[in-house]
Amino acid sequence: MTTHARIIIIGGGIVGVSTLYHLAKAGEQNALLLERRELTAGATWHAAGNVHTQSAYANLSALQAYSLRLYDGLAEEVGQEVGSHVVGGFFLAQTKERMEEFKHLAGKFRGLGLEYELVTPEEIKAKYPLLNVADLEGGAWDPEEGYVDPYSVTMGLAAGARKYGGTIRRNAQVDSITRLPSGHWRLTAGDEVFECEILVNCAGFWANEVAEMVGTRLPITNMEHQYLVTETMPSVAALGYELPMIRDCDSQYYLRQEGQGLLLGPWEQDCRTAWDKRGGRAPWSFGQELFEDDWDRLADGLGAIFHRVPDLETAGIKRGVNGAISFAPDGRPMIGPMPGVPNFFVACGFLGGIAQGGGIGLAMSQWILEGESELDLHFIDVARFGDWTTREFARERTHEILPIRYELIYPGIERETGRPLKTTPIYNDLLSHGAVMGQAYGWERPLWYAPDGTAPKDIPSFQRPNWWDHVGNEARAMANGCGLSEMSSYGKFRISGPDAHAFLDHIGSAKVPAKSGRMALSLLLNDRGGIVGDVTIENSGDGSFYLVGATLGVALYQRWMESHASGFDVRIKNVTDQFAAIGIAGPNSRALLNALSEGAFDDFPFMTSKQVEIGRIRCKALRVSYSGELGWELHCPMLNQKALFDALMSEGRAHGLTLMGGRAMGMLRLEKGYRSWGAEMTTEVTPHAAGLERFCSTTKPYIGRAVVDAQRDTPPTKRFVTLEIDPEAPPCWGTEPILNNGRLIGYVTSGGMGWRSGKMLAVAWIDADQARTGDQLEVQILLQTYRATVVADPVYDPQNTRLLG
């Protein structure tokens, strides 16, 4: 006999149960959860249970805040206790650098409407008298820190799921998954058979094994993590109140009260893959089990905790908990529809599964039922990973980030492990010219170039980092001569088939160019009018179209296009790895390119393309420029990039050619008022609010048009503006609060220096009635207030004479 359900969730940890709870609460009456053993078996039952709102990512903070408030009210909703303790928490700082980070975060969280107050060592001591604060610089206080009993909360969510119509089956280990001709899924679990339309992988340690059953994979690394609980401590018992949470960010541990003792959780510096002899794969038989205690690995961490809480020297150990936790390579969750596998969703890789479980369940239910989450979650979307994320890459990266769980999160920080992975033919040439590389979607791409005598290495800072002036030199040199940018990592797609034109008209906001060699910039919108992404569309003249989009959006764009291709005879091919791209921009760019192409760039209007020969290499040249200067993108087969680069560099000496990294490009676009995907262009923002309605057709139907049309004649309540910042201020890196006479009206989404205009700039999302040109506002940077003036876009070359010249 076959059991049918519309939605089946695999995995009964807190994330799987929360997903079922939210699906059922939203009205889905045909959702079934299959648990291999008992609910919470795996990671949930032994988790420390810490719940906090703060995250380096604004929308993850929002989800975690939702989790905490959900858990705290769950007992009343379902009628059973869940062990919620909202006690507040301190983040400790031992250095001035850490306090500077806390200042940055305090402004960020204020912009998000969350509380985060800087405190002195004396204020910490007043609430936590057991602490030795003699060597602290200070700290930060979050009143919404807390902890829960993971088992009780999961059971509370399960009770809620059943209350609203969800179904849970225990002792149902999935053995195989196949896709039926109908597109539905068939699962076997022992002698039982299940069928569903939508499958959700919340399998925790076994998430990759479940993914392999449907022909894909997930870069999960299972790691050991150990904490311990003390016996009753007289000094704790005598307090008469519950102590706040502690996170000592510089010594890398968390600490909280447990009963009348303390729970001590140092992050292992000598970290270890769980089940290492099995390649990190958990046995299917593993249930509510732990690994053997290994106190030696915790010696340094425990020493730091004993220094901070001297009373621990005489405390006995009640129990040790050495369990497994699952990591994604960047330490963030992986959620959403799996690229290339229709109707297969993923929610796994949770380093903070208890803190995030409630909010992730909400987001997953929205994604499954509505096709989109309410919040923009591209930074935790499983689509940010691809085939380049091998098991070894994931292991190396995880071993880098686990020991520095509470590292200083500087702007633009880059990871070192698992690199290089994806390189272009000119990778070594760029290194020889001083390139400092970053990694994006596996690709190595230059961030900036260190001149002779300067170490090619980032020294991060919340102030002006070591690369600041060098980036400025690149930008100015390009604007006075010409610049070369490596752009091969940009997403590139070939759209073909009888319905290619009609398909692109359907998914994109702009009219698809009807003539060969014409181009258009088009927005991809969801049904709510939110911006999924933006692509340049080129009519290749052979019935196919060439699309170029953001590097980090490659898999996301492909998944989105494929999900809307039903009913069209169209082929969507990702050709990113097949074609290299080099950008040439600046007033001398035409002269340089003409010298190599017998004048092919003289009659070459903006937003057109043509096939050209540059030296020995045949290229597709696209006249488009993200810098706002005269410029082109040159696309050629990847194997030809080295020859193209050599020709450009050789001829470029006579034309003032400079190499220019991604950081310069990111700042140049600010002066032109160009918006950036992931910063200003998100699924929460419509073209109307982003000032991008000019890219939205008024004559053809497309996804999201109803919203665009409805908003055209209605002023937005919030919108983006460009601000000129006091030149004495530190840079804006994003999320700094914007104030009007002390009242919060918005926050910065991106910032930097306008090197051509000589102005410090920021893009801000603010109340629209505060967005008039010339309005005087304030921006709070590192808890200091600076002048911010609304300026008209674009700041540089408002008539586009240089761009169109």
N, C-alpha and C positions, 0 to 999 in steps of 0.2 A: 504494500500500500504506500502511496506517495502522499506526503504532506505538502500542501501548497501554501505559499505566502507571497505577497507582493514584494516584500523586502525581507531579506534574511541578513542578520548581523552575526558574524563569527567572532566570538570572544566575549567573555563575561567579566572583564575587569571594569574599572570605573568608567573608562571611555566608552566601551561597548554598551554598558547598562545606561549611561547617560544619554547616548544616542537613541536607544530604544525609548527611554523616558520622554525625551523631547519629541520624537516622532509621534508617539502615542498622544502626548499632550496637545500636539498640533492637529490632532484629529485623524491620524493614520491608524486605522483599525485592523490592518492586516500586516503587522510587522512581527517577526519572530527572531529571537536571539538563541543561538546555539552555543552552549558552553561545554568545553571539552571535559571538565571535571566539575568543580563547584565554583560558584561565583567568587571572584577575587583571587582564585588560584592563579599563580603567575607572579606578577610584580605587585599588584594592588594590596594584597593582604599584609605584606611586610613593610609597606612604605612608611616613612616617618610621618606622613600626613600633614606636612607644612603647607599652608595656604597663604599666598601673598598676592598683592595687586601689581607690584612693580615689575616691569620688563623693559628691555632696551627697545622694544617695538610697541608703538602706541596701541595698536588694536589687540595685541596679545595682553597688554595691561587691562584693556577693556574686558576681554574674555575672562581673565583671572579675577577681576573685580566681580564680574557676574557670578563666577563659581563660588566665591566666598559668601556672597549674599544669598545665593541659592541654598547652600549648605546650611547657613545660619537660620534660614526659615523653613527648612525641610521637615523638621520634627513636627512643627505645627501643621504642615500640609498633609503629611502621611500618617501622623499619629504614632510615631516611634522615634526614640532618641537616636541621634546620629553623632553625638560626641563633638559638637562644634564649640570651639573656644576662640573667641575673638579677643585677643589680649594685647594687640599692638606689638610693634617690634622695632628694634634698633639695628641700624647698619653701622658698624664701627669703622673708623678711619684711623690708621696709625701714621699716615703721611699727609703732607700738604697736597700732594698730587691726588690722593684719594678724596680729600675734602673738595678739591676743585671739581672732581667728577660729581660729587654730591650736589654741588652748586648747579652744575649743568643739568642734573636729573631733577633737581627741585624746580627749576624753571620749566622743564619739559612736563613734569606731572601737573604743575599748576595750569599749563596750557590745556591739559586733558581733563581738568576738573578733579584731579586726585590730590589728596593731602600728602605732603612730604616736607617735613620741617627739619632744618638743620639745628643741631643741639650741641651743647658743650659737654665735656667729660663730666662736669658736676651735675648737669641735668640727667645724664645717663645714670650716674651713681644714685641719684635720688630715687629713681624708679627701679633700679636693679642694684641694691646695696651689696650683693655678693661679688660684684665685679671689681677687679683691679683696673682703674682707669688712668693710672699714673703716666703711661706712655701713649695715651690716645691724643690725637689732634682734635677729635670731636666725633660727630656722627650724624645720622639722619634718623628721624622718627616717622614711622608709618602707623597710624592708628588702626589700620585695617589688616594688619598682620594677624595670623592665627594658626590654628591647627585643628584637625578633625581626626576621628577614628576612621581610617579608610574602610574597614570592613562594615562598620555601621552606616557610613554614608552611602556606600554601594548598595547595601540592603535597603536603605531608605529610598534610593532612586529606583531600585527594583520594585519596591512596594508601590511607588508612584506610577511606574510603567504599567504594572498590572491593573492599578486603579483606573488608568485611562484606556485600557484595552490592549496593551502589549502582552506578548506571550514569551515565556522563557522556558527553554528545555535544557536541563543539566545532563551531564554524562553523555554528551553527543559529540564525539570527536570526529571532525570531518576528515574523511580519508581521500576523497577525490572530488574534483569539480570538472564538469564538462559543459560546453555550450550547446544548446539544442538548436535545430534549424530555425526555430522561432526567434532566436536571440536570447531566450531565457536561459537560466542556469539550472543544472541538475547537480545536487550534492549527495554523496553517500556518506553515512556515518554508521559504521557497522552494518547491521541488517536494515537500517532505515534509509529511506530515500526522500529527499526534499527538492522542491522546485520553486524558483522565484524569478521575478523580473529584474530585481536590483539586488546586488550582493555587496555587503559592506565588511571590509577586512579590518577588524579591531583585535587581531590575534596576538598583539604584544610580542613576546619572545619569538613566536612562530609566524609573525606577519610575512616574512620573506618566504617561508615554506608554503603558506597559503597563496601568496602571489605566484609562486612557481607552478602551482596547480592550474593557473589560468594563463600560463605562458609568459609571464613577466617576472620582474624581480624588484626588490626594494633594498636600498643600501643601509640595512640595519646592522648595528653592532651591539651585541649583548655584553654588558660589562658588570663586573662585581663591584658592589658598593656596601660598605660596612658602617654601621653605627652601633652605639651601645647605650644602655640605660643603667643608671646607678640605682643602688638601694636607697631607701629613705635617708635623706640628709637632714639633720636637726635644724640647720640654718634655713633650709627651705621650708620645713614644716612649721617653723616658728613665725614665718612672715604674716600669715593670715590673709594673704592674697596671692593670685597667680602671677608669676613673673612674665615679663614680655619675652618675645622671641629675640634671639640674637643671631646676627650674621656678621662674623668678623671677616671682612672682605679681604684684608691683607694677609691673614693667616689661613684663609680658605676653609672655614668650617661654619656649621650652623649649630645652634644650641637652644634648647627649649625645656620647659618644665614637663615632666612626665610623672603624674602622681605627686608624691612628696620627694621625688628625686629629679634628676636632670637627664635629658637625652642629648648625647654628644655625637655630632656627625661631621668628622673631618673628611674633606675630599682627598682621596688617595693620590699622593704624588707618584708612587710606584703603582700605577693603575694596571688592571689585569682584565683580559678578555674572559668572560664567563664561558665555561665548557670549551676551553681553548683547544684541548685535544680533539674535539669534534669540529674544529673550525669555527667555534663560536655558536654552533647550532644547539638549541636546547632539545633534550630528549622529549619525545611526545609524552612519556610517562611522568615527566616532572610535574609536581603539583605544589602543594603548600609545604615546600621544602626550603632549606637554607644550605649554604656552604659552611665549611668549617671556619671557626673564628681564626683570624690571622692578625693578632695584636701587633706584631712587629711592623707590619705595613702602616700602622696608625701611629707609630711612636712619635714622629715629629708633630703630627697634628694634635695628638693628645697632650703633648708637652705644651703646645701653644694654648690649648684650652685650660690646662691646669694653671698656667701663668695668669690667665685672665680670671679664673675662678679658684682662688687658693684653697677654698674649703674642699675641693675635689681630691686633694691629696689624701684625705682620710676616708673618702667614700668608697664603699664596696661596689662591685659590678653585679647588677641583678641579672642582666642577660646581654648577649651580643647578638646582633642581627646582621649577617653577611648574606645578602641576597643579590639578585641580578636586576639590572635596569637596562632598558633599550635606548640606544642613541641613534639619531641621524647624524650624518657627517658634520653638520654645523650646529648640532645641539638643539635645533628647533624641531617642533612636531612636523610630521608629514601627513597632510590631510587633503581630501578632495577626490575628484574623479581621476582614475588612473589613465594617463595618456595612452592611447592605442588600444584600450580595453573598454568598450562601451558598457555602461551600467555596472561598473566595478569601482567602488569607492574605497578609499583607504583612510584610516585614522590610526597612526602608530608612531613610534619613535619619541615617546614622551619622557623627557628628563624630569619634568615636573608634572607628572600625570594627575596627581591629586589636585594641585592648584589649577590645572588647566581643564580637567575633565568635564566639569559642569559647562563651561563656556564652549568647549569643543563640541560637546553633544548638541548644544543649541545650534552652532554653526553647521554641523553636519546635517542636522534635520532640515535646516533651511536649504542647504545645497541640494539635498536629495529631493525634497518636495517642491522647491521653487526654482531650482536650477542655478541658484546663486546664493551666497551667504550675504547677510545684510552688511557686514563689514568687509572691506577689502582685505583679503588674506593671502595675497600673492607671495608674501615672505615666508609663509608656512605651507604653501601649495606644493603637493608632491611633484607637480610639473617642473619645479626648479631643478630637479635632478633628471638625468638621462642615462643613456648607455655608457657614458664616460665614468659613471660612479661605480667603480668596481668594488668588490668586497675588500680588497687590500687598501684601496684609497680610503674607504669608509673606516677601516680599522686604524690606519695611520692618523687620520684626522681626529677620530674620537680620542685616541691616546694623547693627542695634543691638547684638546680642549677640556677633558675631564679634570686634570689637575689644576686648571686655572678657571674653575667654575665661576668664581667671583672676580675675574680679571677686570682691570680698568678698561672700559669700553670707549676707546678713543674714536673720534670720527675717522672713517676710512681705513680702519684696521684690516690688515690682510693676514691670512693664515699661511704657514710655511710648509706644512706637511703635505704629502701626496702630490708634489709638484716637481717638475712640470708634467702636464698630462696631455693637453692638446696644444700643439704649437703649429705655427705657420712656417713656410719655407724661409722667411726672413727673420725668424726668432733670434738666431745667433747674431745676425747683422745688427739687429736693434740692441742687443746686449752690448755689442762692441762699441756702440755709440752712447752707452751709459743708461740704457733703458732700465727703469725700475718697474718691474712687472707686478700686475695684480692678476687675480683669477676671476673669471666670470663665466659661468656655465661650463666650467672645465677649461676654458681657453686662457692661455697666457696673453695678456695684452698690456701695452705700455701705459703706465700712469703718468710718468714724467721722465725727463732725461737729465741725468746728473752731468754737468760739464766736467772737463778735465780738472782734477784736483779735488773733486767733491765725491764723497762716498755714495755709491748708488744704493741707498737704503733709506727707508722711511724712519723718521724719528717722530712719532705721533705726539699730538698736543691738542689741547682745547684752545690754545692761542694760535699764533701763526706758526705752523710746523716748518720743519727744515726745507720742505720743498716749495714753500709759498712763493718766494721770489723767483725761483727757477721756472715755475709754471707761468708767472707773469712775463718773464723774458721770452718764453715760447709763444705766448699769445701775442705780444707786441711784435715779435719778429715776423710772425705770420701776417699780421695786419699791415706791416710795412714792406713785406716781400711776398713770400709764399710759404706754406707749411704742408708737411706730409703727415698724414694720420693713418695708422694701421686700423682698418675697419672690418677685418675678415670675420670677426666673431658675430657681427650683426646677423640676425635671422634672415634667411633668404628662402623663398618658396617659388616653385613653378606651378601655376594653376592652369590646367589645360582641360580639353574636352569640349563637346558641343555646347555645353551650358556654362562655360567658364565666365563669359561676360555677365550673363544673367545672375550667376551665383555671386560674383563680386558686387554686383549692384544690390543684391539682397543683403549681404552681410556688412557692406561698407556704407558710410554716410555720404561720401562724395560720388559724383557721377564717374563711372569708369571710363577712362579715355577710349574713344572709339577709333582713333587713328593710330597707325603704327608710329612708334617713337614719341608718343605723348605720355605724360605722367600726371598723377594726381596724388595728393595726400588725403587719405581716408581714415576715418575713425571707426573702430569696431565697437559697437554699443550693445549693451544687454537690453532686455525688455523694459527695464526701469530707466533707460537712457544713460546709465552709467558707462564710463569709458573702460572697456576691456583692454584696448590697446590702440595703437595707430600704426599704419603701414603706408609706405610709398608704393603705388601701383604703376607699373610700366607696361604699356601695350607693346609686346615684342614683335608684332606684325605677322606672326605665323599662326594666329588663333590662340596663342597662349599669353599669359601675363606673368610678370616677374614682380614679386613682392619683397620688400625689405622692411624689417622691423627690429625692435629692441633685442639685444643679446639675451637678456634674462627672461624674455617673453617667448622664446622659440617654441618650447613644448606647449606652453599655455596657449599660444596663438594657434598652433596646429590642432590641439585638442578642441579649441573653440570652433575653428573652421569645420573640422570633421563632424562636430556635433550638430552643425547647421546645414550639412550637405544633403540631407535627405530630400529626395525629389528632384535633384539636379544630376545630370550626367556630367560629372566633373571629377578630375583627378587632382589631388593635393599632394605635392611632392616637396619634402624638405630637402633643399639642395645646399644648405649652409656649409657643409664640409667640402663640397665640391668646388665652390667658388671663393676666391680671395677678393678682397676689396681694399683699395688704397684711396684715401681722400687727398685731394690737392686743392688748396684754397689760398686766397690772398690776391692782392692786385696784380702780382706777376704770374699768377697761375696760368692765364691764357698764353702768355708768351712762352712759358716753359713747355706747355703741352703742344703748342704749335711747332716749336722747334723740333719736337720728336715725331710729328705727325703730318708734316708738309701742310700746315695751316688748317687742319681739320676742325679747329675749335673757334674759327672766326665767325661763322654763321651757325650759331648754336644757342638758341633761345633758352631762357630759364624754364625748368620743368619739362625738358625734352631729353631724348636719348638718341644715341646713334652708335653704330659699330665703327670703331676706329682702329688704326694700327699705330701703336706707340713703340717706336723702335722695331723690334722683331716680334712684338706680342700683339695679337688681336684682342681688343677689349670692348666691353660694352661701357660706354661713358654715359653717366646720368648727371645732368646739370641740376644739382641740388646741393645746398650747403647749410649745415647745422650751425656753422660759425657766424653766418650772416655776411660773409664776404663772398666775392666772386669765387666760384669753386665747382668742382666736379668730384663724383665718385667713379673710380675705375674698377670695373669688375672683370675678372679673368679667371680661367681655370686655376685651381690652387697650384698645380704643378708649374705654372708660368709666372707665379708671383715674384720669384727671385730675380728673373731676368727683367721683369718690369721695374722692380725696385732699383736694380743696378742702373738701368737706363735713366730713371728719374733722378737718382742721386748724382750721377755723373753730369748730366746736363744742368741739374739744379744749382750747381756751384755758381753759374753765371747769372742766376736769377734770385739769389738770396734765399735759397731753400733751407728751411729749418725743420727738424723733426719735432712733432707736437704730440703729447700724450693726452689721455682721456680726461685728466683733471683740467687741463687748459680748455678743452672743448666744453666741459661741463660749466665752466665759468663764462665763456664767451656767449653761450646761449642766453644767459641771464640778461645781457645788455640788449638782446633782440626780443625779449619777452616770449621766448620759446618755452613751452612747457615740457616737462620730463615725465616719461612713463614711470609709474611707481611712486613718484613724489607728488606731482600735480594731477597727472592723468591716472585716476583710479576708478574702480567700479562704484565708488560713493559720490563721484563728481560727474555732473552732466556737462555737455558742451556749452550750455548757456552760462553756467557758473564759471566754467574755465575760460570763457571768452573765445571759444573755438567754433561758434556757430557758422562762421564763414566756410567751414569745411563740411557743412551739412546741407544736402540738396533740399530744395523746396518743391521739386517736380517729380521725384521718383520715390517709390516705397522702399523702405529698408528697416532692419531691426532697430527698434527704439525711436523711430521717427515720430510716433504719436506723442511721446514725451517731449521731444525737441520742439515740435510745432506748438504744443500746449504752453511751453515756457517762453516762447519768443517775445510775447508782448507783456510778460510779467517780470518785473525786476527780481533778480535772485535775492534771497535773504543773506547769503554769503557768497563771496567771490574772491578770485585771486587778484592781487595787486603786486606791483613791484615797489619796493621801498628803497630809498637811499638812506643808508645808515651812517651815523656819526663816524667819521674816518678814524677816530681814536678807539673805537670799539673793537673788541675781539671779533673774529668771524662768526657769522651765524651758520650753524651746521644743520639746523632743522629742529623743529618742535619748540623753539624759544617763544615764550608768550608775547603777544602784542597787546598793548594797553592804550587806553585813552583816558588820561587823567586818573590813572590807577585802576581803571575798570578793564577787566579782561574782555577783549573783543575778537581774539583769534590767535593764531600761532604761525610761525615760519615753517614752510615746507622745504625750502632749499635756499642756500645762500653762498656768497663768495665775493670775489673782487671783479669789478668791471675794469679790466686792464686797459682798454682803449679809451674809456671815458674818465678813468681815474676815480671812479666812485665805488664805495663799498655798497653792495646790493644784497637784497633778499627778496624772495617771493613769499608772500604771506596769504593765508586763508583767513579772511576777516569778515566781520559784519559789513554788508554791502553799503549801508548808509554812512560808513566811516571811510569809504574808498574813493573819495573825490580827490582829484589831483591837487596837490598842495597841502592836503590835510596833514597836520602835525600830530604824530603818534609817538609812542615809546615802545622800545623793545627791551626785554630783560635778558641779559646775557651774563651767565655766571653770577646771577642775583644782583647785578648792577644794571641800572636803567640808563638807556642811551636814546638819543633823538632818532626818530625814524620818520621820513617824509614820503608821502605817497607821490610817486612820479609817473609820468605818462610813458606807456610802452610804444615803441621801443626807446630805450635810453640812447642807443647808438644808431646812427644812420636812419632816422625815422622815415626818410623818403625812399629807403632801399636803393639808393643810387649805386652803392658799392656792390650790393648783392646782384643787382640787375645789369650792371655795367658790361 
